[in-house]
Amino acid sequence: MKQIFLTIICLFIAFGASAQKQHKVTSPNGRITATVTIGEKLTYAIAHDGETILHESPISLTLSSGEVWGDKPQLAQSSQKSIHQTIVSPFYRKDKIDDEYTLLTLNFKKQWSVEFRVYNDGAAYRFVSKRSKPFTIAAEEVAYNFGSDVNATVPYVMYGTDGNYESQFHTSFENTYTTDKLSKLNKERLMFLPLITETPSGKKICISESDLESYPGLFLTTAAGNHSLTGMFAAYPRTTELGGHNMLQFSVTEREPYIAKVSGPRTFPWRMAIITTADKDLANSDMTYKLAAPSRIADTSWIKPGKVAWDWWNDWNITGVDFESGINNDTYKYYIDFAAANGIEYVILDEGWAVHLKADLMQVVDEIDIKELVDYGAARNVDIILWAGFHAFNRDMENICRHYSELGVKGFKVDFMDRDDQEMVEFNYRAAATCAKYNLILDLHGMYKPAGLNRTYPNVLNFEGVHGLEQMKWSSAEVDQMKYDVTLPFIRQVAGPMDYTQGAMRNGSRGNYHPSNSQPMSQGTRCHQLGAYVVFESPFNMLCDSPSNYMREPESLEFIAAIPTVWDETINLDGRLGEYIVTARRKGSVWYIGGMTNWDARDLTVDLSFLGTGEHTITLFKDGANAHRNGVDYKKENILLKGNKVLNIHLAPGGGFALQVK
């Protein structure tokens, strides 16, 4: 009897094993393998150089009808192929991208499928629906099982009540990073993307998403266990209430029992994991851009990136004039004259040009004549951009874009969306498409990470979703912006360009920084700010400080005014997450190299061998001998670089450097 029982058990195990089907897909260089298992559940795992770094993790979509794509899936067909192509990438960190990956497609019965792409630096998957009839999605199962209590560096949602996830879905997607074991992270707070985990062997995994269209953004929590991260999504809004900043925002008061509406055949967002053994390779990754939908703008010749003289951060605080500065035409003509004198392409009219509390962009305050400013700027080769609150822009988008494009305005900075449910994600795409229709560029402030939108609609040049320099107007010295600055190139910037708004001319060394609304300063040194123009990606890049302050600092102004905002080539030469970074970017034949450190002083050896043979003329800005005491202290040097292609540069605490190579 015992023998019969053992035989039955063995047959049962054998049957269970045969009921599971595995598909392996490997990166072109052979180092990364994703194993997809089709059994009772649809799961996948990822190995790097033979080491399992993501353990078996389930994926599924639950429809409101109760059907679950991923439970007992019935495979109809599978295919695998290698892809190698070149992506043209205007208005980006490089002008073209080598796109090479292995594609696994699993088609299941009942008209749905899953696609996996495995690149040399990571893996991604997405669901695909082939159904023509509309339906709704009640939930998506996203899980990342790491098999042990790994370290993680994550941004929490800043506001909302612990444990009340609904209150946390309303967020500006701005916060510094927390690093700890998964088990020690706050289980009652949502984390937004991107974020990073680190395996015991030291490999980094950056988790994010791309091609986020007509679908809610992904949040993660540790609520399900100490060794895993679990996805959460904001449900579709049922009712909203107007309020928030100057009656320009909507808060959700009630939600539907589903996260997304689906109207026909479509693809869903990519769930991506970038895998590296060197931190600098995270900052080099183009996976977000590769996974995004191609451009929907056939002619991009009218899109003009550039730098912007910005008013809000410096509180319209100009000096040496015979008029009272503020939101008026005299002040903006001063900004335009400053921009024209220094080859700066744009001036922005931030909040205040439209009548307060009306949410009507057709009502302009008496002190502003937009047509006069547009014509004044046009005569000086300076274009005008207008700020717009979400509700004011959304309520009459078509007419606003038509009217102001006819006046000669070149774009909008739209602010205070502060959600990423399906309704808000659809707004961002609609805003991008409408602006493109009228040849308007767009800066999406007050929103989540780009997640590929900058490729699909390249007229969207900038995105916030970053704890940028604006925070220094009110943050105490306890906020460590220096550590944040050398963390975000490895995390947030992986998702796309940032509206960080650097350029402060008042610079606070450690112990000297303090917040100020009307005379704000940065943490760290002047050269940290100059280095940020190389390290941070912003095709529409702000000069945040007052024109009066820049004119008192002609050397710094000359460097900032000359630096490009989009590039032909980018190489991150060196760096460690949260410690320092060195980035090189090329436009034409000219290279710019920038570096930044946290509050630790350090000596860096910058390898310039990639410049090749021959002599090179270098203009170097580096921290001055007393920058540790006075952050504005710097030294400018002109160097003739010959045979030895190495520079040794000292960075003060909170310091940096910037150089131009010809």
Buried (B, 14 or more C-beta within 10 A) or exposed (E): EEEEEEEEEEEEEEEEEEEEEEBBBBBBEEBBBBBBBBBBBBBBBBBBEEEBBBBBBBBBBBBBEEEBBBEEBEBEEBEBEEEEEEBEBBBBBBBEBEBBBBBBBBBBEEBBBBBBBBBBBBBBBBBBBEBEEEBBBBBBBBBBBBBEBBBBBBBBBBEBEEEEBEBBBBBBBBBBBBBEBBBBBBBBBBBBBBBBBBBEEEBBBBBBBBBBBBBBBBBBBBBEBBBBBBBBBBBBBEEBEEEBBBBBBBBBEEBBEBBBBBEEEBBBBBBBBBBBEBBBBBBBBBBBBBBBBEBBBEEEEEBBBBBBBBBBBBBBBBEEEEEEBBBBBBBBBBBBBBBBBBEBBBBBBBBBBBBEEEBBBEEBEEBBBBBEBBBBBBEBEBBBBBBBBBBBBBEBBEEBBBBBBEBBBBBBBBBBBBBBBBBBBBBBBEBBBBBBBBBBBBBBBBBBBBBBBBBBBBBBBBBBBBBBBBBBBEBEBEBBBBBBBBBBBBBBBBBBBBBBBBBBBBBBBBEEBEBEEEEBBBBBBBBBBBBBBBBBBBBBBBBBBBBBBBBEBEEBBBBBBBBBBBBBBBBBBBBBBBBBBBBBBBBEEBBBBBBBBBBBBBEBEBBBEEBEEEEBEBBBBBBBEEBBBBBBBBEBEEEEBEEEBEBEBBBBBBBBBBBBBE
